Amino acid sequence: MQLDSDVIRALQAHGFEVAVETNGTISAPSELDWICVSPKAHAEIVQVEGDELKLVYPQAEPEAQPDKFEGMRFEHFFLQPLDSVDYDENLERTIVYCRRHPRWKLSLQTHKIVGLP
């Protein structure tokens, strides 16, 4: 991790809030204002608490299914449709999953939807 406690505190002293998105394989500094964990399949998750957990859906790997993350301590749980040639189907599957499991909310990459890189 390139962001250490000294840098975080220096930024906060100048009025900044510090947020990170991480794959969760390294513990995040406790001084962070917002932690988003976006786990990857086959990776050991060390950061099991934070503000949001964001998971790409659907994934073929059994260890990357949403129910595997239910016991983690996050305020928000988001599912993001897998961006592939099957995007419309993935979006529909994600919406169905969120409706059946209300803890999970839909997350969209709006920059891609509106055509920004």
Phi and psi restraints in degrees (range 20) as a CNS / XPLOR table:
assign (resid 1 and name C) (resid 2 and name N)
       (resid 2 and name CA) (resid 2 and name C) 1.0 -90.8 20.0 2
assign (resid 2 and name N) (resid 2 and name CA)
       (resid 2 and name C) (resid 3 and name N) 1.0 -11.2 20.0 2
assign (resid 2 and name C) (resid 3 and name N)
       (resid 3 and name CA) (resid 3 and name C) 1.0 -102.5 20.0 2
assign (resid 3 and name N) (resid 3 and name CA)
       (resid 3 and name C) (resid 4 and name N) 1.0 114.5 20.0 2
assign (resid 3 and name C) (resid 4 and name N)
       (resid 4 and name CA) (resid 4 and name C) 1.0 -109.2 20.0 2
assign (resid 4 and name N) (resid 4 and name CA)
       (resid 4 and name C) (resid 5 and name N) 1.0 173.6 20.0 2
assign (resid 4 and name C) (resid 5 and name N)
       (resid 5 and name CA) (resid 5 and name C) 1.0 -59.7 20.0 2
assign (resid 5 and name N) (resid 5 and name CA)
       (resid 5 and name C) (resid 6 and name N) 1.0 -37.6 20.0 2
assign (resid 5 and name C) (resid 6 and name N)
       (resid 6 and name CA) (resid 6 and name C) 1.0 -63.6 20.0 2
assign (resid 6 and name N) (resid 6 and name CA)
       (resid 6 and name C) (resid 7 and name N) 1.0 -43.3 20.0 2
assign (resid 6 and name C) (resid 7 and name N)
       (resid 7 and name CA) (resid 7 and name C) 1.0 -65.1 20.0 2
assign (resid 7 and name N) (resid 7 and name CA)
       (resid 7 and name C) (resid 8 and name N) 1.0 -43.7 20.0 2
assign (resid 7 and name C) (resid 8 and name N)
       (resid 8 and name CA) (resid 8 and name C) 1.0 -59.5 20.0 2
assign (resid 8 and name N) (resid 8 and name CA)
       (resid 8 and name C) (resid 9 and name N) 1.0 -49.2 20.0 2
assign (resid 8 and name C) (resid 9 and name N)
       (resid 9 and name CA) (resid 9 and name C) 1.0 -63.0 20.0 2
assign (resid 9 and name N) (resid 9 and name CA)
       (resid 9 and name C) (resid 10 and name N) 1.0 -37.4 20.0 2
assign (resid 9 and name C) (resid 10 and name N)
       (resid 10 and name CA) (resid 10 and name C) 1.0 -64.4 20.0 2
assign (resid 10 and name N) (resid 10 and name CA)
       (resid 10 and name C) (resid 11 and name N) 1.0 -43.1 20.0 2
assign (resid 10 and name C) (resid 11 and name N)
       (resid 11 and name CA) (resid 11 and name C) 1.0 -64.8 20.0 2
assign (resid 11 and name N) (resid 11 and name CA)
       (resid 11 and name C) (resid 12 and name N) 1.0 -43.6 20.0 2
assign (resid 11 and name C) (resid 12 and name N)
       (resid 12 and name CA) (resid 12 and name C) 1.0 -64.1 20.0 2
assign (resid 12 and name N) (resid 12 and name CA)
       (resid 12 and name C) (resid 13 and name N) 1.0 -34.5 20.0 2
assign (resid 12 and name C) (resid 13 and name N)
       (resid 13 and name CA) (resid 13 and name C) 1.0 -63.7 20.0 2
assign (resid 13 and name N) (resid 13 and name CA)
       (resid 13 and name C) (resid 14 and name N) 1.0 -23.0 20.0 2
assign (resid 13 and name C) (resid 14 and name N)
       (resid 14 and name CA) (resid 14 and name C) 1.0 -98.3 20.0 2
assign (resid 14 and name N) (resid 14 and name CA)
       (resid 14 and name C) (resid 15 and name N) 1.0 14.9 20.0 2
assign (resid 14 and name C) (resid 15 and name N)
       (resid 15 and name CA) (resid 15 and name C) 1.0 90.3 20.0 2
assign (resid 15 and name N) (resid 15 and name CA)
       (resid 15 and name C) (resid 16 and name N) 1.0 5.1 20.0 2
assign (resid 15 and name C) (resid 16 and name N)
       (resid 16 and name CA) (resid 16 and name C) 1.0 -86.4 20.0 2
assign (resid 16 and name N) (resid 16 and name CA)
       (resid 16 and name C) (resid 17 and name N) 1.0 146.4 20.0 2
assign (resid 16 and name C) (resid 17 and name N)
       (resid 17 and name CA) (resid 17 and name C) 1.0 -97.8 20.0 2
assign (resid 17 and name N) (resid 17 and name CA)
       (resid 17 and name C) (resid 18 and name N) 1.0 141.3 20.0 2
assign (resid 17 and name C) (resid 18 and name N)
       (resid 18 and name CA) (resid 18 and name C) 1.0 -114.4 20.0 2
assign (resid 18 and name N) (resid 18 and name CA)
       (resid 18 and name C) (resid 19 and name N) 1.0 120.1 20.0 2
assign (resid 18 and name C) (resid 19 and name N)
       (resid 19 and name CA) (resid 19 and name C) 1.0 -124.0 20.0 2
assign (resid 19 and name N) (resid 19 and name CA)
       (resid 19 and name C) (resid 20 and name N) 1.0 146.4 20.0 2
assign (resid 19 and name C) (resid 20 and name N)
       (resid 20 and name CA) (resid 20 and name C) 1.0 -134.9 20.0 2
assign (resid 20 and name N) (resid 20 and name CA)
       (resid 20 and name C) (resid 21 and name N) 1.0 152.4 20.0 2
assign (resid 20 and name C) (resid 21 and name N)
       (resid 21 and name CA) (resid 21 and name C) 1.0 -115.1 20.0 2
assign (resid 21 and name N) (resid 21 and name CA)
       (resid 21 and name C) (resid 22 and name N) 1.0 129.4 20.0 2
assign (resid 21 and name C) (resid 22 and name N)
       (resid 22 and name CA) (resid 22 and name C) 1.0 -137.1 20.0 2
assign (resid 22 and name N) (resid 22 and name CA)
       (resid 22 and name C) (resid 23 and name N) 1.0 159.3 20.0 2
assign (resid 22 and name C) (resid 23 and name N)
       (resid 23 and name CA) (resid 23 and name C) 1.0 -81.7 20.0 2
assign (resid 23 and name N) (resid 23 and name CA)
       (resid 23 and name C) (resid 24 and name N) 1.0 -6.4 20.0 2
assign (resid 23 and name C) (resid 24 and name N)
       (resid 24 and name CA) (resid 24 and name C) 1.0 85.6 20.0 2
assign (resid 24 and name N) (resid 24 and name CA)
       (resid 24 and name C) (resid 25 and name N) 1.0 8.2 20.0 2
assign (resid 24 and name C) (resid 25 and name N)
       (resid 25 and name CA) (resid 25 and name C) 1.0 -82.8 20.0 2
assign (resid 25 and name N) (resid 25 and name CA)
       (resid 25 and name C) (resid 26 and name N) 1.0 -9.4 20.0 2
assign (resid 25 and name C) (resid 26 and name N)
       (resid 26 and name CA) (resid 26 and name C) 1.0 -129.2 20.0 2
assign (resid 26 and name N) (resid 26 and name CA)
       (resid 26 and name C) (resid 27 and name N) 1.0 139.4 20.0 2
assign (resid 26 and name C) (resid 27 and name N)
       (resid 27 and name CA) (resid 27 and name C) 1.0 -63.3 20.0 2
assign (resid 27 and name N) (resid 27 and name CA)
       (resid 27 and name C) (resid 28 and name N) 1.0 134.9 20.0 2
assign (resid 27 and name C) (resid 28 and name N)
       (resid 28 and name CA) (resid 28 and name C) 1.0 -85.1 20.0 2
assign (resid 28 and name N) (resid 28 and name CA)
       (resid 28 and name C) (resid 29 and name N) 1.0 149.0 20.0 2
assign (resid 28 and name C) (resid 29 and name N)
       (resid 29 and name CA) (resid 29 and name C) 1.0 -59.6 20.0 2
assign (resid 29 and name N) (resid 29 and name CA)
       (resid 29 and name C) (resid 30 and name N) 1.0 141.3 20.0 2
assign (resid 29 and name C) (resid 30 and name N)
       (resid 30 and name CA) (resid 30 and name C) 1.0 -69.2 20.0 2
assign (resid 30 and name N) (resid 30 and name CA)
       (resid 30 and name C) (resid 31 and name N) 1.0 -18.4 20.0 2
assign (resid 30 and name C) (resid 31 and name N)
       (resid 31 and name CA) (resid 31 and name C) 1.0 -75.9 20.0 2
assign (resid 31 and name N) (resid 31 and name CA)
       (resid 31 and name C) (resid 32 and name N) 1.0 -10.2 20.0 2
assign (resid 31 and name C) (resid 32 and name N)
       (resid 32 and name CA) (resid 32 and name C) 1.0 -60.6 20.0 2
assign (resid 32 and name N) (resid 32 and name CA)
       (resid 32 and name C) (resid 33 and name N) 1.0 146.4 20.0 2
assign (resid 32 and name C) (resid 33 and name N)
       (resid 33 and name CA) (resid 33 and name C) 1.0 -85.7 20.0 2
assign (resid 33 and name N) (resid 33 and name CA)
       (resid 33 and name C) (resid 34 and name N) 1.0 -26.1 20.0 2
assign (resid 33 and name C) (resid 34 and name N)
       (resid 34 and name CA) (resid 34 and name C) 1.0 -151.3 20.0 2
assign (resid 34 and name N) (resid 34 and name CA)
       (resid 34 and name C) (resid 35 and name N) 1.0 130.5 20.0 2
assign (resid 34 and name C) (resid 35 and name N)
       (resid 35 and name CA) (resid 35 and name C) 1.0 -123.5 20.0 2
assign (resid 35 and name N) (resid 35 and name CA)
       (resid 35 and name C) (resid 36 and name N) 1.0 121.4 20.0 2
assign (resid 35 and name C) (resid 36 and name N)
       (resid 36 and name CA) (resid 36 and name C) 1.0 -111.6 20.0 2
assign (resid 36 and name N) (resid 36 and name CA)
       (resid 36 and name C) (resid 37 and name N) 1.0 122.9 20.0 2
assign (resid 36 and name C) (resid 37 and name N)
       (resid 37 and name CA) (resid 37 and name C) 1.0 -106.9 20.0 2
assign (resid 37 and name N) (resid 37 and name CA)
       (resid 37 and name C) (resid 38 and name N) 1.0 126.0 20.0 2
assign (resid 37 and name C) (resid 38 and name N)
       (resid 38 and name CA) (resid 38 and name C) 1.0 -121.7 20.0 2
assign (resid 38 and name N) (resid 38 and name CA)
       (resid 38 and name C) (resid 39 and name N) 1.0 87.1 20.0 2
assign (resid 38 and name C) (resid 39 and name N)
       (resid 39 and name CA) (resid 39 and name C) 1.0 -68.5 20.0 2
assign (resid 39 and name N) (resid 39 and name CA)
       (resid 39 and name C) (resid 40 and name N) 1.0 152.0 20.0 2
assign (resid 39 and name C) (resid 40 and name N)
       (resid 40 and name CA) (resid 40 and name C) 1.0 -111.5 20.0 2
assign (resid 40 and name N) (resid 40 and name CA)
       (resid 40 and name C) (resid 41 and name N) 1.0 149.0 20.0 2
assign (resid 40 and name C) (resid 41 and name N)
       (resid 41 and name CA) (resid 41 and name C) 1.0 -60.9 20.0 2
assign (resid 41 and name N) (resid 41 and name CA)
       (resid 41 and name C) (resid 42 and name N) 1.0 146.5 20.0 2
assign (resid 41 and name C) (resid 42 and name N)
       (resid 42 and name CA) (resid 42 and name C) 1.0 69.1 20.0 2
assign (resid 42 and name N) (resid 42 and name CA)
       (resid 42 and name C) (resid 43 and name N) 1.0 11.4 20.0 2
assign (resid 42 and name C) (resid 43 and name N)
       (resid 43 and name CA) (resid 43 and name C) 1.0 -107.7 20.0 2
assign (resid 43 and name N) (resid 43 and name CA)
       (resid 43 and name C) (resid 44 and name N) 1.0 138.8 20.0 2
assign (resid 43 and name C) (resid 44 and name N)
       (resid 44 and name CA) (resid 44 and name C) 1.0 -77.4 20.0 2
assign (resid 44 and name N) (resid 44 and name CA)
       (resid 44 and name C) (resid 45 and name N) 1.0 122.6 20.0 2
assign (resid 44 and name C) (resid 45 and name N)
       (resid 45 and name CA) (resid 45 and name C) 1.0 -88.2 20.0 2
assign (resid 45 and name N) (resid 45 and name CA)
       (resid 45 and name C) (resid 46 and name N) 1.0 122.3 20.0 2
assign (resid 45 and name C) (resid 46 and name N)
       (resid 46 and name CA) (resid 46 and name C) 1.0 -102.6 20.0 2
assign (resid 46 and name N) (resid 46 and name CA)
       (resid 46 and name C) (resid 47 and name N) 1.0 -38.0 20.0 2
assign (resid 46 and name C) (resid 47 and name N)
       (resid 47 and name CA) (resid 47 and name C) 1.0 -85.8 20.0 2
assign (resid 47 and name N) (resid 47 and name CA)
       (resid 47 and name C) (resid 48 and name N) 1.0 94.8 20.0 2
assign (resid 47 and name C) (resid 48 and name N)
       (resid 48 and name CA) (resid 48 and name C) 1.0 -105.4 20.0 2
assign (resid 48 and name N) (resid 48 and name CA)
       (resid 48 and name C) (resid 49 and name N) 1.0 14.6 20.0 2
assign (resid 48 and name C) (resid 49 and name N)
       (resid 49 and name CA) (resid 49 and name C) 1.0 -146.6 20.0 2
assign (resid 49 and name N) (resid 49 and name CA)
       (resid 49 and name C) (resid 50 and name N) 1.0 154.2 20.0 2
assign (resid 49 and name C) (resid 50 and name N)
       (resid 50 and name CA) (resid 50 and name C) 1.0 165.6 20.0 2
assign (resid 50 and name N) (resid 50 and name CA)
       (resid 50 and name C) (resid 51 and name N) 1.0 -160.6 20.0 2
assign (resid 50 and name C) (resid 51 and name N)
       (resid 51 and name CA) (resid 51 and name C) 1.0 -87.1 20.0 2
assign (resid 51 and name N) (resid 51 and name CA)
       (resid 51 and name C) (resid 52 and name N) 1.0 -42.1 20.0 2
assign (resid 51 and name C) (resid 52 and name N)
       (resid 52 and name CA) (resid 52 and name C) 1.0 -144.1 20.0 2
assign (resid 52 and name N) (resid 52 and name CA)
       (resid 52 and name C) (resid 53 and name N) 1.0 146.9 20.0 2
assign (resid 52 and name C) (resid 53 and name N)
       (resid 53 and name CA) (resid 53 and name C) 1.0 -115.6 20.0 2
assign (resid 53 and name N) (resid 53 and name CA)
       (resid 53 and name C) (resid 54 and name N) 1.0 126.0 20.0 2
assign (resid 53 and name C) (resid 54 and name N)
       (resid 54 and name CA) (resid 54 and name C) 1.0 -121.8 20.0 2
assign (resid 54 and name N) (resid 54 and name CA)
       (resid 54 and name C) (resid 55 and name N) 1.0 123.5 20.0 2
assign (resid 54 and name C) (resid 55 and name N)
       (resid 55 and name CA) (resid 55 and name C) 1.0 -124.7 20.0 2
assign (resid 55 and name N) (resid 55 and name CA)
       (resid 55 and name C) (resid 56 and name N) 1.0 133.3 20.0 2
assign (resid 55 and name C) (resid 56 and name N)
       (resid 56 and name CA) (resid 56 and name C) 1.0 -74.6 20.0 2
assign (resid 56 and name N) (resid 56 and name CA)
       (resid 56 and name C) (resid 57 and name N) 1.0 138.3 20.0 2
assign (resid 56 and name C) (resid 57 and name N)
       (resid 57 and name CA) (resid 57 and name C) 1.0 -142.5 20.0 2
assign (resid 57 and name N) (resid 57 and name CA)
       (resid 57 and name C) (resid 58 and name N) 1.0 140.5 20.0 2
assign (resid 57 and name C) (resid 58 and name N)
       (resid 58 and name CA) (resid 58 and name C) 1.0 -85.4 20.0 2
assign (resid 58 and name N) (resid 58 and name CA)
       (resid 58 and name C) (resid 59 and name N) 1.0 159.5 20.0 2
assign (resid 58 and name C) (resid 59 and name N)
       (resid 59 and name CA) (resid 59 and name C) 1.0 -128.9 20.0 2
assign (resid 59 and name N) (resid 59 and name CA)
       (resid 59 and name C) (resid 60 and name N) 1.0 146.6 20.0 2
assign (resid 59 and name C) (resid 60 and name N)
       (resid 60 and name CA) (resid 60 and name C) 1.0 -78.0 20.0 2
assign (resid 60 and name N) (resid 60 and name CA)
       (resid 60 and name C) (resid 61 and name N) 1.0 -28.8 20.0 2
assign (resid 60 and name C) (resid 61 and name N)
       (resid 61 and name CA) (resid 61 and name C) 1.0 -69.4 20.0 2
assign (resid 61 and name N) (resid 61 and name CA)
       (resid 61 and name C) (resid 62 and name N) 1.0 128.5 20.0 2
assign (resid 61 and name C) (resid 62 and name N)
       (resid 62 and name CA) (resid 62 and name C) 1.0 -58.6 20.0 2
assign (resid 62 and name N) (resid 62 and name CA)
       (resid 62 and name C) (resid 63 and name N) 1.0 -34.8 20.0 2
assign (resid 62 and name C) (resid 63 and name N)
       (resid 63 and name CA) (resid 63 and name C) 1.0 -76.6 20.0 2
assign (resid 63 and name N) (resid 63 and name CA)
       (resid 63 and name C) (resid 64 and name N) 1.0 -4.5 20.0 2
assign (resid 63 and name C) (resid 64 and name N)
       (resid 64 and name CA) (resid 64 and name C) 1.0 -108.3 20.0 2
assign (resid 64 and name N) (resid 64 and name CA)
       (resid 64 and name C) (resid 65 and name N) 1.0 17.2 20.0 2
assign (resid 64 and name C) (resid 65 and name N)
       (resid 65 and name CA) (resid 65 and name C) 1.0 -82.7 20.0 2
assign (resid 65 and name N) (resid 65 and name CA)
       (resid 65 and name C) (resid 66 and name N) 1.0 146.6 20.0 2
assign (resid 65 and name C) (resid 66 and name N)
       (resid 66 and name CA) (resid 66 and name C) 1.0 -53.6 20.0 2
assign (resid 66 and name N) (resid 66 and name CA)
       (resid 66 and name C) (resid 67 and name N) 1.0 -38.2 20.0 2
assign (resid 66 and name C) (resid 67 and name N)
       (resid 67 and name CA) (resid 67 and name C) 1.0 -63.1 20.0 2
assign (resid 67 and name N) (resid 67 and name CA)
       (resid 67 and name C) (resid 68 and name N) 1.0 -20.7 20.0 2
assign (resid 67 and name C) (resid 68 and name N)
       (resid 68 and name CA) (resid 68 and name C) 1.0 -71.3 20.0 2
assign (resid 68 and name N) (resid 68 and name CA)
       (resid 68 and name C) (resid 69 and name N) 1.0 -13.8 20.0 2
assign (resid 68 and name C) (resid 69 and name N)
       (resid 69 and name CA) (resid 69 and name C) 1.0 -109.6 20.0 2
assign (resid 69 and name N) (resid 69 and name CA)
       (resid 69 and name C) (resid 70 and name N) 1.0 -1.4 20.0 2
assign (resid 69 and name C) (resid 70 and name N)
       (resid 70 and name CA) (resid 70 and name C) 1.0 -57.9 20.0 2
assign (resid 70 and name N) (resid 70 and name CA)
       (resid 70 and name C) (resid 71 and name N) 1.0 -33.1 20.0 2
assign (resid 70 and name C) (resid 71 and name N)
       (resid 71 and name CA) (resid 71 and name C) 1.0 -80.7 20.0 2
assign (resid 71 and name N) (resid 71 and name CA)
       (resid 71 and name C) (resid 72 and name N) 1.0 -4.6 20.0 2
assign (resid 71 and name C) (resid 72 and name N)
       (resid 72 and name CA) (resid 72 and name C) 1.0 -78.3 20.0 2
assign (resid 72 and name N) (resid 72 and name CA)
       (resid 72 and name C) (resid 73 and name N) 1.0 156.0 20.0 2
assign (resid 72 and name C) (resid 73 and name N)
       (resid 73 and name CA) (resid 73 and name C) 1.0 -99.2 20.0 2
assign (resid 73 and name N) (resid 73 and name CA)
       (resid 73 and name C) (resid 74 and name N) 1.0 84.9 20.0 2
assign (resid 73 and name C) (resid 74 and name N)
       (resid 74 and name CA) (resid 74 and name C) 1.0 -124.4 20.0 2
assign (resid 74 and name N) (resid 74 and name CA)
       (resid 74 and name C) (resid 75 and name N) 1.0 148.7 20.0 2
assign (resid 74 and name C) (resid 75 and name N)
       (resid 75 and name CA) (resid 75 and name C) 1.0 -73.7 20.0 2
assign (resid 75 and name N) (resid 75 and name CA)
       (resid 75 and name C) (resid 76 and name N) 1.0 -38.2 20.0 2
assign (resid 75 and name C) (resid 76 and name N)
       (resid 76 and name CA) (resid 76 and name C) 1.0 -127.5 20.0 2
assign (resid 76 and name N) (resid 76 and name CA)
       (resid 76 and name C) (resid 77 and name N) 1.0 141.2 20.0 2
assign (resid 76 and name C) (resid 77 and name N)
       (resid 77 and name CA) (resid 77 and name C) 1.0 -123.2 20.0 2
assign (resid 77 and name N) (resid 77 and name CA)
       (resid 77 and name C) (resid 78 and name N) 1.0 119.4 20.0 2
assign (resid 77 and name C) (resid 78 and name N)
       (resid 78 and name CA) (resid 78 and name C) 1.0 -120.9 20.0 2
assign (resid 78 and name N) (resid 78 and name CA)
       (resid 78 and name C) (resid 79 and name N) 1.0 140.7 20.0 2
assign (resid 78 and name C) (resid 79 and name N)
       (resid 79 and name CA) (resid 79 and name C) 1.0 -112.9 20.0 2
assign (resid 79 and name N) (resid 79 and name CA)
       (resid 79 and name C) (resid 80 and name N) 1.0 132.8 20.0 2
assign (resid 79 and name C) (resid 80 and name N)
       (resid 80 and name CA) (resid 80 and name C) 1.0 -117.9 20.0 2
assign (resid 80 and name N) (resid 80 and name CA)
       (resid 80 and name C) (resid 81 and name N) 1.0 123.7 20.0 2
assign (resid 80 and name C) (resid 81 and name N)
       (resid 81 and name CA) (resid 81 and name C) 1.0 -57.7 20.0 2
assign (resid 81 and name N) (resid 81 and name CA)
       (resid 81 and name C) (resid 82 and name N) 1.0 135.5 20.0 2
assign (resid 81 and name C) (resid 82 and name N)
       (resid 82 and name CA) (resid 82 and name C) 1.0 -60.1 20.0 2
assign (resid 82 and name N) (resid 82 and name CA)
       (resid 82 and name C) (resid 83 and name N) 1.0 125.7 20.0 2
assign (resid 82 and name C) (resid 83 and name N)
       (resid 83 and name CA) (resid 83 and name C) 1.0 -84.8 20.0 2
assign (resid 83 and name N) (resid 83 and name CA)
       (resid 83 and name C) (resid 84 and name N) 1.0 101.4 20.0 2
assign (resid 83 and name C) (resid 84 and name N)
       (resid 84 and name CA) (resid 84 and name C) 1.0 -150.2 20.0 2
assign (resid 84 and name N) (resid 84 and name CA)
       (resid 84 and name C) (resid 85 and name N) 1.0 -174.9 20.0 2
assign (resid 84 and name C) (resid 85 and name N)
       (resid 85 and name CA) (resid 85 and name C) 1.0 -63.6 20.0 2
assign (resid 85 and name N) (resid 85 and name CA)
       (resid 85 and name C) (resid 86 and name N) 1.0 -20.7 20.0 2
assign (resid 85 and name C) (resid 86 and name N)
       (resid 86 and name CA) (resid 86 and name C) 1.0 -97.2 20.0 2
assign (resid 86 and name N) (resid 86 and name CA)
       (resid 86 and name C) (resid 87 and name N) 1.0 29.3 20.0 2
assign (resid 86 and name C) (resid 87 and name N)
       (resid 87 and name CA) (resid 87 and name C) 1.0 -54.6 20.0 2
assign (resid 87 and name N) (resid 87 and name CA)
       (resid 87 and name C) (resid 88 and name N) 1.0 -46.2 20.0 2
assign (resid 87 and name C) (resid 88 and name N)
       (resid 88 and name CA) (resid 88 and name C) 1.0 -60.0 20.0 2
assign (resid 88 and name N) (resid 88 and name CA)
       (resid 88 and name C) (resid 89 and name N) 1.0 -42.7 20.0 2
assign (resid 88 and name C) (resid 89 and name N)
       (resid 89 and name CA) (resid 89 and name C) 1.0 -65.9 20.0 2
assign (resid 89 and name N) (resid 89 and name CA)
       (resid 89 and name C) (resid 90 and name N) 1.0 -41.5 20.0 2
assign (resid 89 and name C) (resid 90 and name N)
       (resid 90 and name CA) (resid 90 and name C) 1.0 -64.2 20.0 2
assign (resid 90 and name N) (resid 90 and name CA)
       (resid 90 and name C) (resid 91 and name N) 1.0 -38.7 20.0 2
assign (resid 90 and name C) (resid 91 and name N)
       (resid 91 and name CA) (resid 91 and name C) 1.0 -61.5 20.0 2
assign (resid 91 and name N) (resid 91 and name CA)
       (resid 91 and name C) (resid 92 and name N) 1.0 -47.1 20.0 2
assign (resid 91 and name C) (resid 92 and name N)
       (resid 92 and name CA) (resid 92 and name C) 1.0 -61.6 20.0 2
assign (resid 92 and name N) (resid 92 and name CA)
       (resid 92 and name C) (resid 93 and name N) 1.0 -44.4 20.0 2
assign (resid 92 and name C) (resid 93 and name N)
       (resid 93 and name CA) (resid 93 and name C) 1.0 -62.1 20.0 2
assign (resid 93 and name N) (resid 93 and name CA)
       (resid 93 and name C) (resid 94 and name N) 1.0 -38.3 20.0 2
assign (resid 93 and name C) (resid 94 and name N)
       (resid 94 and name CA) (resid 94 and name C) 1.0 -66.9 20.0 2
assign (resid 94 and name N) (resid 94 and name CA)
       (resid 94 and name C) (resid 95 and name N) 1.0 -43.2 20.0 2
assign (resid 94 and name C) (resid 95 and name N)
       (resid 95 and name CA) (resid 95 and name C) 1.0 -61.9 20.0 2
assign (resid 95 and name N) (resid 95 and name CA)
       (resid 95 and name C) (resid 96 and name N) 1.0 -44.8 20.0 2
assign (resid 95 and name C) (resid 96 and name N)
       (resid 96 and name CA) (resid 96 and name C) 1.0 -60.4 20.0 2
assign (resid 96 and name N) (resid 96 and name CA)
       (resid 96 and name C) (resid 97 and name N) 1.0 -44.5 20.0 2
assign (resid 96 and name C) (resid 97 and name N)
       (resid 97 and name CA) (resid 97 and name C) 1.0 -62.0 20.0 2
assign (resid 97 and name N) (resid 97 and name CA)
       (resid 97 and name C) (resid 98 and name N) 1.0 -44.9 20.0 2
assign (resid 97 and name C) (resid 98 and name N)
       (resid 98 and name CA) (resid 98 and name C) 1.0 -62.9 20.0 2
assign (resid 98 and name N) (resid 98 and name CA)
       (resid 98 and name C) (resid 99 and name N) 1.0 -38.6 20.0 2
assign (resid 98 and name C) (resid 99 and name N)
       (resid 99 and name CA) (resid 99 and name C) 1.0 -65.4 20.0 2
assign (resid 99 and name N) (resid 99 and name CA)
       (resid 99 and name C) (resid 100 and name N) 1.0 -36.3 20.0 2
assign (resid 99 and name C) (resid 100 and name N)
       (resid 100 and name CA) (resid 100 and name C) 1.0 -80.2 20.0 2
assign (resid 100 and name N) (resid 100 and name CA)
       (resid 100 and name C) (resid 101 and name N) 1.0 -21.4 20.0 2
assign (resid 100 and name C) (resid 101 and name N)
       (resid 101 and name CA) (resid 101 and name C) 1.0 -131.4 20.0 2
assign (resid 101 and name N) (resid 101 and name CA)
       (resid 101 and name C) (resid 102 and name N) 1.0 82.5 20.0 2
assign (resid 101 and name C) (resid 102 and name N)
       (resid 102 and name CA) (resid 102 and name C) 1.0 -61.2 20.0 2
assign (resid 102 and name N) (resid 102 and name CA)
       (resid 102 and name C) (resid 103 and name N) 1.0 -14.6 20.0 2
assign (resid 102 and name C) (resid 103 and name N)
       (resid 103 and name CA) (resid 103 and name C) 1.0 -63.8 20.0 2
assign (resid 103 and name N) (resid 103 and name CA)
       (resid 103 and name C) (resid 104 and name N) 1.0 -30.2 20.0 2
assign (resid 103 and name C) (resid 104 and name N)
       (resid 104 and name CA) (resid 104 and name C) 1.0 -90.7 20.0 2
assign (resid 104 and name N) (resid 104 and name CA)
       (resid 104 and name C) (resid 105 and name N) 1.0 135.2 20.0 2
assign (resid 104 and name C) (resid 105 and name N)
       (resid 105 and name CA) (resid 105 and name C) 1.0 -115.5 20.0 2
assign (resid 105 and name N) (resid 105 and name CA)
       (resid 105 and name C) (resid 106 and name N) 1.0 151.6 20.0 2
assign (resid 105 and name C) (resid 106 and name N)
       (resid 106 and name CA) (resid 106 and name C) 1.0 -74.3 20.0 2
assign (resid 106 and name N) (resid 106 and name CA)
       (resid 106 and name C) (resid 107 and name N) 1.0 133.5 20.0 2
assign (resid 106 and name C) (resid 107 and name N)
       (resid 107 and name CA) (resid 107 and name C) 1.0 -122.9 20.0 2
assign (resid 107 and name N) (resid 107 and name CA)
       (resid 107 and name C) (resid 108 and name N) 1.0 128.8 20.0 2
assign (resid 107 and name C) (resid 108 and name N)
       (resid 108 and name CA) (resid 108 and name C) 1.0 -118.3 20.0 2
assign (resid 108 and name N) (resid 108 and name CA)
       (resid 108 and name C) (resid 109 and name N) 1.0 145.2 20.0 2
assign (resid 108 and name C) (resid 109 and name N)
       (resid 109 and name CA) (resid 109 and name C) 1.0 -88.3 20.0 2
assign (resid 109 and name N) (resid 109 and name CA)
       (resid 109 and name C) (resid 110 and name N) 1.0 84.0 20.0 2
assign (resid 109 and name C) (resid 110 and name N)
       (resid 110 and name CA) (resid 110 and name C) 1.0 -61.7 20.0 2
assign (resid 110 and name N) (resid 110 and name CA)
       (resid 110 and name C) (resid 111 and name N) 1.0 -28.5 20.0 2
assign (resid 110 and name C) (resid 111 and name N)
       (resid 111 and name CA) (resid 111 and name C) 1.0 -62.7 20.0 2
assign (resid 111 and name N) (resid 111 and name CA)
       (resid 111 and name C) (resid 112 and name N) 1.0 -33.3 20.0 2
assign (resid 111 and name C) (resid 112 and name N)
       (resid 112 and name CA) (resid 112 and name C) 1.0 -75.0 20.0 2
assign (resid 112 and name N) (resid 112 and name CA)
       (resid 112 and name C) (resid 113 and name N) 1.0 -36.4 20.0 2
assign (resid 112 and name C) (resid 113 and name N)
       (resid 113 and name CA) (resid 113 and name C) 1.0 -62.8 20.0 2
assign (resid 113 and name N) (resid 113 and name CA)
       (resid 113 and name C) (resid 114 and name N) 1.0 -39.4 20.0 2
assign (resid 113 and name C) (resid 114 and name N)
       (resid 114 and name CA) (resid 114 and name C) 1.0 -91.0 20.0 2
assign (resid 114 and name N) (resid 114 and name CA)
       (resid 114 and name C) (resid 115 and name N) 1.0 2.3 20.0 2
assign (resid 114 and name C) (resid 115 and name N)
       (resid 115 and name CA) (resid 115 and name C) 1.0 88.9 20.0 2
assign (resid 115 and name N) (resid 115 and name CA)
       (resid 115 and name C) (resid 116 and name N) 1.0 20.4 20.0 2
assign (resid 115 and name C) (resid 116 and name N)
       (resid 116 and name CA) (resid 116 and name C) 1.0 -92.0 20.0 2
assign (resid 116 and name N) (resid 116 and name CA)
       (resid 116 and name C) (resid 117 and name N) 1.0 149.0 20.0 2
